[in-house]
Amino acid sequence: MKKIGFLSFGHWTPSPQSQTRSASDVLLQSIDLAVAAEELGADGAYYRVHHFANQLSSPFPLLAAIGAKTSTIEIGTGVIDMRYENPFYMTEDAGSADLISGGRLQLGISRGSPEQVIEGYKHFGYSPKDGSDHAEMAREHTRVFLELLEGKGFAQPNPRPMFPNPPGLLRLEPHSAGLRERIWWGAGNRDTAEWTARQGMNLMSSTLLTEDTGIPFHQLQAEQIERFRKTWADVGHSHQPRVSVSRSIFPIVSDLDRAYFGRQADGQDQVGYIDGGIARFGKSYAGEPDQLIEELAGDEAIAAADTVLITVPNQLGVDYCAHVMEALLRDVAPALGWR
């Protein structure tokens, strides 16, 4: 059994071919898609976060709204760029959204992907310390965030407060117990997966890895997952970790599906460059359900993960994205033992 959710990049464009022509369209349709996915029996609704782009950027109002409109589906991000985040404010926002949803938040965080602007985090007031870099800054923000989520008091109370204080040092409020164990790190390579395990975060692995050893993407990603789990066991954390992988999967069950994705039926891995380094990109899966079942059964990383996030083409609208999820859940997942 696997949890199956969707991952939306939240694009919008004024093009007449797009069903999302404004930020308002994307935000409202993101809520509607989560509601539709829950009704279909999907397990998760996840959203990308990008700054300075025509994409979703401020996740917590959206996650809180989805939490208020749904009751069972997991709600998450994939991923929040920690270079831009104030860990203290983020702790309060995350605690609020998690309480509204009844403890269903699954937050994916990371160093982030290549930016739309040069050193965009500086516009948000953050710069690496001397002798450090932006990646180390993201990890330091993460360290503080994880510490704050523990809920321990650290702030000296005012002796003459406006309202009475409880005894001892004060923590940030609202605090949501259990959220600390529902934080995921988007790891781009095998070494980062081991670091993720040492921090006690769940592993979120995307459709690309920032390394290439010449083997197929799914096998390299399976190695990443294996190293994560081994490190987790060596550290001896008290709870069990989770692992998600993202895939582009399009069951072709209608003429419209064939028109949109029929040409991707023979997709292959790609090798390219990202952030100045080599990267391996996983292929898209598109085809008749029987073909997909055979191909996905051989994906070693999916076999090793407990959660599969399906990237959805959000600009095609809520109804079509829900159709993709329904076809996967009905025609593909049961035969693979995911359901």
ZADO-1210 file (C-alpha; in nm, 4 decimals, padded with zeros to 6 digits):
<atoms>
<atom x="00.0000" y="00.0000" z="00.0000" code="MET" pos="1"/>
<atom x="00.1181" y="00.3486" z="-00.0834" code="LYS" pos="2"/>
<atom x="-00.0103" y="00.6954" z="-00.0182" code="LYS" pos="3"/>
<atom x="-00.0875" y="00.8727" z="-00.3462" code="ILE" pos="4"/>
<atom x="-00.1136" y="01.2469" z="-00.3768" code="GLY" pos="5"/>
<atom x="-00.0673" y="01.5238" z="-00.6292" code="PHE" pos="6"/>
<atom x="00.1972" y="01.7942" z="-00.6585" code="LEU" pos="7"/>
<atom x="00.0952" y="02.1199" z="-00.8242" code="SER" pos="8"/>
<atom x="00.3459" y="02.3755" z="-00.9477" code="PHE" pos="9"/>
<atom x="00.0757" y="02.6417" z="-00.9388" code="GLY" pos="10"/>
<atom x="00.1529" y="02.8150" z="-01.2688" code="HIS" pos="11"/>
<atom x="-00.0599" y="03.0876" z="-01.4178" code="TRP" pos="12"/>
<atom x="-00.0393" y="03.2755" z="-01.7475" code="THR" pos="13"/>
<atom x="-00.2737" y="03.5152" z="-01.9309" code="PRO" pos="14"/>
<atom x="-00.2694" y="03.2839" z="-02.2339" code="SER" pos="15"/>
<atom x="-00.6233" y="03.2037" z="-02.3601" code="PRO" pos="16"/>
<atom x="-00.5218" y="02.8334" z="-02.3639" code="GLN" pos="17"/>
<atom x="-00.4655" y="02.8367" z="-01.9863" code="SER" pos="18"/>
<atom x="-00.7364" y="02.7644" z="-01.7315" code="GLN" pos="19"/>
<atom x="-00.5333" y="02.9623" z="-01.4748" code="THR" pos="20"/>
<atom x="-00.4852" y="03.3152" z="-01.6005" code="ARG" pos="21"/>
<atom x="-00.4238" y="03.4921" z="-01.2690" code="SER" pos="22"/>
<atom x="-00.2925" y="03.4332" z="-00.9167" code="ALA" pos="23"/>
<atom x="-00.6533" y="03.4299" z="-00.7965" code="SER" pos="24"/>
<atom x="-00.7361" y="03.1485" z="-01.0404" code="ASP" pos="25"/>
<atom x="-00.4462" y="02.9364" z="-00.9154" code="VAL" pos="26"/>
<atom x="-00.5192" y="02.9907" z="-00.5461" code="LEU" pos="27"/>
<atom x="-00.8902" y="02.9153" z="-00.5705" code="LEU" pos="28"/>
<atom x="-00.8389" y="02.6190" z="-00.8051" code="GLN" pos="29"/>
<atom x="-00.5711" y="02.4801" z="-00.5734" code="SER" pos="30"/>
<atom x="-00.8325" y="02.4614" z="-00.3000" code="ILE" pos="31"/>
<atom x="-01.0882" y="02.3069" z="-00.5361" code="ASP" pos="32"/>
<atom x="-00.8402" y="02.0443" z="-00.6562" code="LEU" pos="33"/>
<atom x="-00.7615" y="01.9383" z="-00.2995" code="ALA" pos="34"/>
<atom x="-01.1331" y="01.8982" z="-00.2299" code="VAL" pos="35"/>
<atom x="-01.1779" y="01.6967" z="-00.5505" code="ALA" pos="36"/>
<atom x="-00.8748" y="01.4778" z="-00.4736" code="ALA" pos="37"/>
<atom x="-01.0081" y="01.4011" z="-00.1268" code="GLU" pos="38"/>
<atom x="-01.3449" y="01.3017" z="-00.2746" code="GLU" pos="39"/>
<atom x="-01.1623" y="01.0665" z="-00.5162" code="LEU" pos="40"/>
<atom x="-00.9801" y="00.8987" z="-00.2283" code="GLY" pos="41"/>
<atom x="-00.6346" y="01.0485" z="-00.2853" code="ALA" pos="42"/>
<atom x="-00.4099" y="01.0873" z="00.0168" code="ASP" pos="43"/>
<atom x="-00.2244" y="01.4132" z="-00.0349" code="GLY" pos="44"/>
<atom x="-00.2382" y="01.7633" z="-00.1825" code="ALA" pos="45"/>
<atom x="00.1056" y="01.9211" z="-00.2202" code="TYR" pos="46"/>
<atom x="00.2151" y="02.2524" z="-00.3698" code="TYR" pos="47"/>
<atom x="00.5414" y="02.3966" z="-00.5001" code="ARG" pos="48"/>
<atom x="00.6642" y="02.7313" z="-00.3657" code="VAL" pos="49"/>
<atom x="00.8516" y="02.9809" z="-00.5855" code="HIS" pos="50"/>
<atom x="00.9224" y="03.3506" z="-00.5346" code="HIS" pos="51"/>
<atom x="00.9285" y="03.6251" z="-00.7997" code="PHE" pos="52"/>
<atom x="00.7350" y="03.4011" z="-01.0412" code="ALA" pos="53"/>
<atom x="00.3813" y="03.3492" z="-01.1711" code="ASN" pos="54"/>
<atom x="00.3485" y="03.0545" z="-00.9334" code="GLN" pos="55"/>
<atom x="00.2377" y="02.9854" z="-00.5774" code="LEU" pos="56"/>
<atom x="00.4610" y="03.1649" z="-00.3285" code="SER" pos="57"/>
<atom x="00.2990" y="03.2066" z="00.0160" code="SER" pos="58"/>
<atom x="00.1890" y="02.8576" z="00.1214" code="PRO" pos="59"/>
<atom x="00.0402" y="02.9022" z="00.4666" code="PHE" pos="60"/>
<atom x="-00.2767" y="03.0978" z="00.3803" code="PRO" pos="61"/>
<atom x="-00.3430" y="02.8393" z="00.1074" code="LEU" pos="62"/>
<atom x="-00.2738" y="02.5411" z="00.3341" code="LEU" pos="63"/>
<atom x="-00.4969" y="02.6850" z="00.6063" code="ALA" pos="64"/>
<atom x="-00.7811" y="02.7420" z="00.3580" code="ALA" pos="65"/>
<atom x="-00.7490" y="02.3848" z="00.2279" code="ILE" pos="66"/>
<atom x="-00.7405" y="02.2551" z="00.5835" code="GLY" pos="67"/>
<atom x="-01.0699" y="02.4298" z="00.6547" code="ALA" pos="68"/>
<atom x="-01.2363" y="02.2892" z="00.3406" code="LYS" pos="69"/>
<atom x="-01.1185" y="01.9267" z="00.3732" code="THR" pos="70"/>
<atom x="-01.1143" y="01.6681" z="00.6488" code="SER" pos="71"/>
<atom x="-00.8861" y="01.3731" z="00.5663" code="THR" pos="72"/>
<atom x="-00.6331" y="01.4534" z="00.2937" code="ILE" pos="73"/>
<atom x="-00.2731" y="01.5339" z="00.3869" code="GLU" pos="74"/>
<atom x="-00.1726" y="01.8892" z="00.2964" code="ILE" pos="75"/>
<atom x="00.1835" y="01.9807" z="00.2172" code="GLY" pos="76"/>
<atom x="00.4510" y="02.1629" z="00.0248" code="THR" pos="77"/>
<atom x="00.7210" y="02.0451" z="-00.2097" code="GLY" pos="78"/>
<atom x="00.9189" y="02.2547" z="-00.1242" code="VAL" pos="79"/>
<atom x="00.9500" y="02.5777" z="00.0764" code="ILE" pos="80"/>
<atom x="01.2834" y="02.7502" z="00.0086" code="ASP" pos="81"/>
<atom x="01.4337" y="02.8002" z="00.3554" code="MET" pos="82"/>
<atom x="01.6723" y="03.0695" z="00.2303" code="ARG" pos="83"/>
<atom x="01.3729" y="03.3059" z="00.2303" code="TYR" pos="84"/>
<atom x="01.2158" y="03.2072" z="00.5621" code="GLU" pos="85"/>
<atom x="01.2110" y="03.3626" z="00.9074" code="ASN" pos="86"/>
<atom x="01.2037" y="03.0467" z="01.1234" code="PRO" pos="87"/>
<atom x="01.0158" y="03.2194" z="01.4060" code="PHE" pos="88"/>
<atom x="00.7343" y="03.3574" z="01.1925" code="TYR" pos="89"/>
<atom x="00.7242" y="03.0315" z="00.9957" code="MET" pos="90"/>
<atom x="00.6790" y="02.8346" z="01.3187" code="THR" pos="91"/>
<atom x="00.3720" y="03.0382" z="01.4088" code="GLU" pos="92"/>
<atom x="00.2251" y="03.0137" z="01.0591" code="ASP" pos="93"/>
<atom x="00.2874" y="02.6397" z="01.0390" code="ALA" pos="94"/>
<atom x="00.1410" y="02.5783" z="01.3838" code="GLY" pos="95"/>
<atom x="-00.1729" y="02.7724" z="01.2919" code="SER" pos="96"/>
<atom x="-00.2235" y="02.5931" z="00.9594" code="ALA" pos="97"/>
<atom x="-00.1647" y="02.2539" z="01.1225" code="ASP" pos="98"/>
<atom x="-00.4181" y="02.3168" z="01.3974" code="LEU" pos="99"/>
<atom x="-00.6770" y="02.4365" z="01.1448" code="ILE" pos="100"/>
<atom x="-00.6290" y="02.1145" z="00.9472" code="SER" pos="101"/>
<atom x="-00.6425" y="01.8926" z="01.2538" code="GLY" pos="102"/>
<atom x="-00.2786" y="01.7839" z="01.2304" code="GLY" pos="103"/>
<atom x="-00.2670" y="01.7004" z="00.8568" code="ARG" pos="104"/>
<atom x="00.0233" y="01.9257" z="00.7565" code="LEU" pos="105"/>
<atom x="00.3227" y="01.7613" z="00.5828" code="GLN" pos="106"/>
<atom x="00.5755" y="02.0366" z="00.5172" code="LEU" pos="107"/>
<atom x="00.8425" y="01.9827" z="00.2547" code="GLY" pos="108"/>
<atom x="01.1305" y="02.2271" z="00.2934" code="ILE" pos="109"/>
<atom x="01.4741" y="02.2564" z="00.1332" code="SER" pos="110"/>
<atom x="01.7441" y="02.4865" z="00.0036" code="ARG" pos="111"/>
<atom x="01.5168" y="02.5515" z="-00.2902" code="GLY" pos="112"/>
<atom x="01.5549" y="02.5362" z="-00.6665" code="SER" pos="113"/>
<atom x="01.7243" y="02.7835" z="-00.9046" code="PRO" pos="114"/>
<atom x="01.5797" y="03.1305" z="-00.8527" code="GLU" pos="115"/>
<atom x="01.3971" y="03.3651" z="-01.0857" code="GLN" pos="116"/>
<atom x="01.6149" y="03.6541" z="-00.9694" code="VAL" pos="117"/>
<atom x="01.9721" y="03.6940" z="-00.8515" code="ILE" pos="118"/>
<atom x="02.0043" y="03.6243" z="-00.4777" code="GLU" pos="119"/>
<atom x="01.6358" y="03.6815" z="-00.4216" code="GLY" pos="120"/>
<atom x="01.6616" y="03.5932" z="-00.0540" code="TYR" pos="121"/>
<atom x="01.8506" y="03.9202" z="00.0020" code="LYS" pos="122"/>
<atom x="01.5349" y="04.1125" z="-00.0901" code="HIS" pos="123"/>
<atom x="01.3673" y="03.9277" z="00.1976" code="PHE" pos="124"/>
<atom x="01.6377" y="04.0504" z="00.4356" code="GLY" pos="125"/>
<atom x="01.8596" y="03.7412" z="00.4535" code="TYR" pos="126"/>
<atom x="02.2259" y="03.7105" z="00.3615" code="SER" pos="127"/>
<atom x="02.4740" y="03.4333" z="00.4413" code="PRO" pos="128"/>
<atom x="02.7109" y="03.5011" z="00.7277" code="LYS" pos="129"/>
<atom x="03.0764" y="03.5663" z="00.6517" code="ASP" pos="130"/>
<atom x="03.2438" y="03.2420" z="00.5533" code="GLY" pos="131"/>
<atom x="02.9094" y="03.0786" z="00.4765" code="SER" pos="132"/>
<atom x="02.6915" y="03.0471" z="00.1672" code="ASP" pos="133"/>
<atom x="02.3227" y="03.0434" z="00.0819" code="HIS" pos="134"/>
<atom x="02.2925" y="02.6653" z="00.1209" code="ALA" pos="135"/>
<atom x="02.4383" y="02.6780" z="00.4713" code="GLU" pos="136"/>
<atom x="02.2043" y="02.9670" z="00.5502" code="MET" pos="137"/>
<atom x="01.9065" y="02.7519" z="00.4479" code="ALA" pos="138"/>
<atom x="02.0251" y="02.4727" z="00.6769" code="ARG" pos="139"/>
<atom x="02.0742" y="02.7147" z="00.9652" code="GLU" pos="140"/>
<atom x="01.7208" y="02.8519" z="00.9186" code="HIS" pos="141"/>
<atom x="01.6043" y="02.4898" z="00.9180" code="THR" pos="142"/>
<atom x="01.7932" y="02.4077" z="01.2382" code="ARG" pos="143"/>
<atom x="01.6229" y="02.6952" z="01.4189" code="VAL" pos="144"/>
<atom x="01.2821" y="02.6048" z="01.2730" code="PHE" pos="145"/>
<atom x="01.3069" y="02.2419" z="01.3851" code="LEU" pos="146"/>
<atom x="01.4181" y="02.3496" z="01.7316" code="GLU" pos="147"/>
<atom x="01.1248" y="02.5897" z="01.7658" code="LEU" pos="148"/>
<atom x="00.8793" y="02.3187" z="01.6578" code="LEU" pos="149"/>
<atom x="00.9816" y="02.1173" z="01.9647" code="GLU" pos="150"/>
<atom x="00.7796" y="02.3670" z="02.1671" code="GLY" pos="151"/>
<atom x="01.0320" y="02.4317" z="02.4439" code="LYS" pos="152"/>
<atom x="01.0285" y="02.7677" z="02.6196" code="GLY" pos="153"/>
<atom x="01.3170" y="03.0022" z="02.5392" code="PHE" pos="154"/>
<atom x="01.1952" y="03.3640" z="02.5795" code="ALA" pos="155"/>
<atom x="01.2189" y="03.5512" z="02.9109" code="GLN" pos="156"/>
<atom x="00.8695" y="03.6716" z="03.0138" code="PRO" pos="157"/>
<atom x="00.8020" y="04.0374" z="03.0821" code="ASN" pos="158"/>
<atom x="00.7628" y="04.0943" z="03.4586" code="PRO" pos="159"/>
<atom x="00.4738" y="04.3317" z="03.3844" code="ARG" pos="160"/>
<atom x="00.2953" y="04.1735" z="03.0858" code="PRO" pos="161"/>
<atom x="-00.0294" y="04.2862" z="02.9312" code="MET" pos="162"/>
<atom x="-00.1791" y="03.9419" z="03.0073" code="PHE" pos="163"/>
<atom x="-00.0741" y="03.6884" z="03.2731" code="PRO" pos="164"/>
<atom x="00.2030" y="03.4515" z="03.1664" code="ASN" pos="165"/>
<atom x="00.2404" y="03.0856" z="03.2562" code="PRO" pos="166"/>
<atom x="00.5452" y="03.0063" z="03.4717" code="PRO" pos="167"/>
<atom x="00.8866" y="02.9638" z="03.3102" code="GLY" pos="168"/>
<atom x="01.0250" y="03.0614" z="02.9734" code="LEU" pos="169"/>
<atom x="00.7780" y="03.1181" z="02.6910" code="LEU" pos="170"/>
<atom x="00.7556" y="02.9396" z="02.3554" code="ARG" pos="171"/>
<atom x="00.6002" y="03.0514" z="02.0293" code="LEU" pos="172"/>
<atom x="00.2261" y="03.0032" z="01.9965" code="GLU" pos="173"/>
<atom x="00.0230" y="02.8399" z="01.8661" code="PRO" pos="174"/>
<atom x="00.2170" y="02.5178" z="01.9158" code="HIS" pos="175"/>
<atom x="00.1028" y="02.2079" z="01.7284" code="SER" pos="176"/>
<atom x="00.2281" y="01.8884" z="01.8900" code="ALA" pos="177"/>
<atom x="00.3555" y="01.6308" z="01.6427" code="GLY" pos="178"/>
<atom x="00.4327" y="01.8703" z="01.3573" code="LEU" pos="179"/>
<atom x="00.8067" y="01.8286" z="01.4122" code="ARG" pos="180"/>
<atom x="00.7798" y="01.4673" z="01.2897" code="GLU" pos="181"/>
<atom x="00.5939" y="01.5788" z="00.9757" code="ARG" pos="182"/>
<atom x="00.8726" y="01.7898" z="00.8260" code="ILE" pos="183"/>
<atom x="01.0319" y="01.6650" z="00.5015" code="TRP" pos="184"/>
<atom x="01.3540" y="01.7723" z="00.3324" code="TRP" pos="185"/>
<atom x="01.3736" y="01.7876" z="-00.0466" code="GLY" pos="186"/>
<atom x="01.7060" y="01.6128" z="-00.1056" code="ALA" pos="187"/>
<atom x="01.8746" y="01.6409" z="-00.4439" code="GLY" pos="188"/>
<atom x="02.1426" y="01.3756" z="-00.4007" code="ASN" pos="189"/>
<atom x="02.2497" y="01.0797" z="-00.1903" code="ARG" pos="190"/>
<atom x="02.4709" y="01.2734" z="00.0526" code="ASP" pos="191"/>
<atom x="02.1901" y="01.5169" z="00.1292" code="THR" pos="192"/>
<atom x="01.9575" y="01.2227" z="00.1933" code="ALA" pos="193"/>
<atom x="02.1955" y="01.1019" z="00.4636" code="GLU" pos="194"/>
<atom x="02.2069" y="01.4521" z="00.6163" code="TRP" pos="195"/>
<atom x="01.8251" y="01.4559" z="00.6108" code="THR" pos="196"/>
<atom x="01.8129" y="01.1316" z="00.8067" code="ALA" pos="197"/>
<atom x="02.0541" y="01.2651" z="01.0690" code="ARG" pos="198"/>
<atom x="01.8227" y="01.5635" z="01.1250" code="GLN" pos="199"/>
<atom x="01.5227" y="01.3362" z="01.1781" code="GLY" pos="200"/>
<atom x="01.3305" y="01.4699" z="00.8775" code="MET" pos="201"/>
<atom x="01.1352" y="01.2651" z="00.6253" code="ASN" pos="202"/>
<atom x="01.2814" y="01.2355" z="00.2746" code="LEU" pos="203"/>
<atom x="01.1203" y="01.4055" z="-00.0246" code="MET" pos="204"/>
<atom x="01.2831" y="01.3204" z="-00.3595" code="SER" pos="205"/>
<atom x="01.1798" y="01.4910" z="-00.6805" code="SER" pos="206"/>
<atom x="01.1919" y="01.4104" z="-01.0510" code="THR" pos="207"/>
<atom x="01.5558" y="01.5180" z="-01.0704" code="LEU" pos="208"/>
<atom x="01.8782" y="01.4468" z="-00.8858" code="LEU" pos="209"/>
<atom x="02.1748" y="01.6829" z="-00.8834" code="THR" pos="210"/>
<atom x="02.4201" y="01.4029" z="-00.9616" code="GLU" pos="211"/>
<atom x="02.4611" y="01.1364" z="-01.2256" code="ASP" pos="212"/>
<atom x="02.6439" y="00.8035" z="-01.2060" code="THR" pos="213"/>
<atom x="02.5322" y="00.6733" z="-01.5440" code="GLY" pos="214"/>
<atom x="02.2620" y="00.4412" z="-01.4121" code="ILE" pos="215"/>
<atom x="01.8876" y="00.4969" z="-01.4744" code="PRO" pos="216"/>
<atom x="01.7238" y="00.7698" z="-01.2667" code="PHE" pos="217"/>
<atom x="01.4967" y="00.5361" z="-01.0699" code="HIS" pos="218"/>
<atom x="01.7913" y="00.3192" z="-00.9648" code="GLN" pos="219"/>
<atom x="01.9963" y="00.6194" z="-00.8534" code="LEU" pos="220"/>
<atom x="01.6966" y="00.7459" z="-00.6583" code="GLN" pos="221"/>
<atom x="01.6513" y="00.4021" z="-00.5011" code="ALA" pos="222"/>
<atom x="02.0141" y="00.4210" z="-00.3833" code="GLU" pos="223"/>
<atom x="01.9358" y="00.7602" z="-00.2324" code="GLN" pos="224"/>
<atom x="01.6410" y="00.6128" z="-00.0415" code="ILE" pos="225"/>
<atom x="01.8464" y="00.3144" z="00.0768" code="GLU" pos="226"/>
<atom x="02.1190" y="00.5409" z="00.2142" code="ARG" pos="227"/>
<atom x="01.8583" y="00.7576" z="00.3857" code="PHE" pos="228"/>
<atom x="01.6989" y="00.4608" z="00.5606" code="ARG" pos="229"/>
<atom x="02.0327" y="00.3113" z="00.6635" code="LYS" pos="230"/>
<atom x="02.1465" y="00.6400" z="00.8156" code="THR" pos="231"/>
<atom x="01.8126" y="00.6774" z="00.9941" code="TRP" pos="232"/>
<atom x="01.8532" y="00.3323" z="01.1482" code="ALA" pos="233"/>
<atom x="02.2146" y="00.4038" z="01.2459" code="ASP" pos="234"/>
<atom x="02.1135" y="00.7256" z="01.4238" code="VAL" pos="235"/>
<atom x="01.8347" y="00.5435" z="01.6071" code="GLY" pos="236"/>
<atom x="01.5481" y="00.7932" z="01.5878" code="HIS" pos="237"/>
<atom x="01.2457" y="00.6925" z="01.7933" code="SER" pos="238"/>
<atom x="00.9894" y="00.7193" z="01.5121" code="HIS" pos="239"/>
<atom x="00.9658" y="00.5685" z="01.1647" code="GLN" pos="240"/>
<atom x="01.0547" y="00.7866" z="00.8645" code="PRO" pos="241"/>
<atom x="00.8569" y="00.8433" z="00.5487" code="ARG" pos="242"/>
<atom x="00.9825" y="00.8729" z="00.1917" code="VAL" pos="243"/>
<atom x="00.8077" y="01.0339" z="-00.1044" code="SER" pos="244"/>
<atom x="00.9020" y="01.0395" z="-00.4718" code="VAL" pos="245"/>
<atom x="00.7483" y="01.2575" z="-00.7415" code="SER" pos="246"/>
<atom x="00.6527" y="01.1314" z="-01.0847" code="ARG" pos="247"/>
<atom x="00.4782" y="01.2602" z="-01.3956" code="SER" pos="248"/>
<atom x="00.2249" y="00.9849" z="-01.4727" code="ILE" pos="249"/>
<atom x="-00.0511" y="01.0261" z="-01.7310" code="PHE" pos="250"/>
<atom x="-00.2863" y="00.7328" z="-01.7956" code="PRO" pos="251"/>
<atom x="-00.4229" y="00.7606" z="-02.1481" code="ILE" pos="252"/>
<atom x="-00.7862" y="00.6609" z="-02.1225" code="VAL" pos="253"/>
<atom x="-00.9477" y="00.9148" z="-02.3575" code="SER" pos="254"/>
<atom x="-00.8848" y="01.0975" z="-02.6833" code="ASP" pos="255"/>
<atom x="-00.8151" y="01.4143" z="-02.4851" code="LEU" pos="256"/>
<atom x="-00.5447" y="01.2364" z="-02.2851" code="ASP" pos="257"/>
<atom x="-00.3915" y="01.1134" z="-02.6104" code="ARG" pos="258"/>
<atom x="-00.3941" y="01.4635" z="-02.7563" code="ALA" pos="259"/>
<atom x="-00.2220" y="01.6090" z="-02.4519" code="TYR" pos="260"/>
<atom x="00.0280" y="01.3353" z="-02.3634" code="PHE" pos="261"/>
<atom x="00.0324" y="01.0706" z="-02.6356" code="GLY" pos="262"/>
<atom x="00.3700" y="01.1902" z="-02.7634" code="ARG" pos="263"/>
<atom x="00.5294" y="01.1277" z="-02.4217" code="GLN" pos="264"/>
<atom x="00.4614" y="00.7542" z="-02.4334" code="ALA" pos="265"/>
<atom x="00.8269" y="00.6757" z="-02.5091" code="ASP" pos="266"/>
<atom x="00.9805" y="00.9102" z="-02.2528" code="GLY" pos="267"/>
<atom x="01.3406" y="00.8630" z="-02.1415" code="GLN" pos="268"/>
<atom x="01.5658" y="00.9939" z="-01.8658" code="ASP" pos="269"/>
<atom x="01.7498" y="01.3140" z="-01.9475" code="GLN" pos="270"/>
<atom x="02.0882" y="01.4425" z="-01.8334" code="VAL" pos="271"/>
<atom x="02.1481" y="01.8163" z="-01.8151" code="GLY" pos="272"/>
<atom x="02.2713" y="02.0985" z="-01.5963" code="TYR" pos="273"/>
<atom x="02.1035" y="02.2814" z="-01.3099" code="ILE" pos="274"/>
<atom x="02.2623" y="02.5474" z="-01.0903" code="ASP" pos="275"/>
<atom x="02.5867" y="02.4958" z="-01.2807" code="GLY" pos="276"/>
<atom x="02.6129" y="02.1234" z="-01.2061" code="GLY" pos="277"/>
<atom x="02.5159" y="01.8026" z="-01.3803" code="ILE" pos="278"/>
<atom x="02.1750" y="01.6540" z="-01.3049" code="ALA" pos="279"/>
<atom x="01.9710" y="01.3502" z="-01.4062" code="ARG" pos="280"/>
<atom x="01.6007" y="01.4023" z="-01.4785" code="PHE" pos="281"/>
<atom x="01.3526" y="01.1178" z="-01.4534" code="GLY" pos="282"/>
<atom x="01.1283" y="01.0368" z="-01.7451" code="LYS" pos="283"/>
<atom x="00.7554" y="01.0993" z="-01.7675" code="SER" pos="284"/>
<atom x="00.5226" y="00.8006" z="-01.7780" code="TYR" pos="285"/>
<atom x="00.2390" y="00.8240" z="-02.0303" code="ALA" pos="286"/>
<atom x="00.0440" y="00.5420" z="-02.1905" code="GLY" pos="287"/>
<atom x="-00.2471" y="00.3030" z="-02.1730" code="GLU" pos="288"/>
<atom x="-00.3048" y="00.1688" z="-01.8187" code="PRO" pos="289"/>
<atom x="-00.1598" y="-00.1755" z="-01.8993" code="ASP" pos="290"/>
<atom x="00.1571" y="-00.0163" z="-02.0325" code="GLN" pos="291"/>
<atom x="00.1891" y="00.2075" z="-01.7260" code="LEU" pos="292"/>
<atom x="00.1389" y="-00.0843" z="-01.4889" code="ILE" pos="293"/>
<atom x="00.4241" y="-00.2739" z="-01.6529" code="GLU" pos="294"/>
<atom x="00.6606" y="00.0243" z="-01.6605" code="GLU" pos="295"/>
<atom x="00.5863" y="00.1460" z="-01.3078" code="LEU" pos="296"/>
<atom x="00.6308" y="-00.2024" z="-01.1650" code="ALA" pos="297"/>
<atom x="00.9961" y="-00.1751" z="-01.2682" code="GLY" pos="298"/>
<atom x="01.0554" y="00.1627" z="-01.1014" code="ASP" pos="299"/>
<atom x="01.2798" y="00.0747" z="-00.8069" code="GLU" pos="300"/>
<atom x="01.2454" y="00.4111" z="-00.6317" code="ALA" pos="301"/>
<atom x="00.8659" y="00.3969" z="-00.6345" code="ILE" pos="302"/>
<atom x="00.8889" y="00.0460" z="-00.4913" code="ALA" pos="303"/>
<atom x="01.1081" y="00.1778" z="-00.2068" code="ALA" pos="304"/>
<atom x="00.8907" y="00.4810" z="-00.1246" code="ALA" pos="305"/>
<atom x="00.5747" y="00.4896" z="00.0846" code="ASP" pos="306"/>
<atom x="00.4312" y="00.7988" z="-00.0884" code="THR" pos="307"/>
<atom x="00.4006" y="00.8839" z="-00.4583" code="VAL" pos="308"/>
<atom x="00.3265" y="01.2428" z="-00.5609" code="LEU" pos="309"/>
<atom x="00.1868" y="01.2857" z="-00.9110" code="ILE" pos="310"/>
<atom x="00.2753" y="01.6144" z="-01.0807" code="THR" pos="311"/>
<atom x="-00.0415" y="01.7607" z="-01.2282" code="VAL" pos="312"/>
<atom x="-00.0729" y="02.0083" z="-01.5201" code="PRO" pos="313"/>
<atom x="-00.2590" y="02.2703" z="-01.3187" code="ASN" pos="314"/>
<atom x="-00.3045" y="02.5059" z="-01.6154" code="GLN" pos="315"/>
<atom x="-00.5393" y="02.2489" z="-01.7716" code="LEU" pos="316"/>
<atom x="-00.7872" y="02.3130" z="-01.4913" code="GLY" pos="317"/>
<atom x="-00.9344" y="02.1343" z="-01.1917" code="VAL" pos="318"/>
<atom x="-01.1588" y="01.8950" z="-01.3855" code="ASP" pos="319"/>
<atom x="-00.8783" y="01.7622" z="-01.6031" code="TYR" pos="320"/>
<atom x="-00.6308" y="01.7266" z="-01.3160" code="CYS" pos="321"/>
<atom x="-00.8962" y="01.5416" z="-01.1156" code="ALA" pos="322"/>
<atom x="-00.9510" y="01.3162" z="-01.4194" code="HIS" pos="323"/>
<atom x="-00.5785" y="01.2299" z="-01.4241" code="VAL" pos="324"/>
<atom x="-00.5896" y="01.1421" z="-01.0539" code="MET" pos="325"/>
<atom x="-00.9078" y="00.9367" z="-01.0944" code="GLU" pos="326"/>
<atom x="-00.7636" y="00.7366" z="-01.3852" code="ALA" pos="327"/>
<atom x="-00.4489" y="00.6626" z="-01.1872" code="LEU" pos="328"/>
<atom x="-00.6381" y="00.5578" z="-00.8739" code="LEU" pos="329"/>
<atom x="-00.8915" y="00.3475" z="-01.0687" code="ARG" pos="330"/>
<atom x="-00.6977" y="00.1957" z="-01.3587" code="ASP" pos="331"/>
<atom x="-00.3350" y="00.1772" z="-01.2454" code="VAL" pos="332"/>
<atom x="-00.2835" y="00.1855" z="-00.8673" code="ALA" pos="333"/>
<atom x="-00.4822" y="-00.1297" z="-00.7743" code="PRO" pos="334"/>
<atom x="-00.2894" y="-00.3514" z="-01.0177" code="ALA" pos="335"/>
<atom x="00.0393" y="-00.2294" z="-00.8697" code="LEU" pos="336"/>
<atom x="-00.0701" y="-00.3033" z="-00.5132" code="GLY" pos="337"/>
<atom x="-00.0778" y="00.0647" z="-00.4241" code="TRP" pos="338"/>
<atom x="-00.4449" y="00.0309" z="-00.3378" code="ARG" pos="339"/>
</atoms>
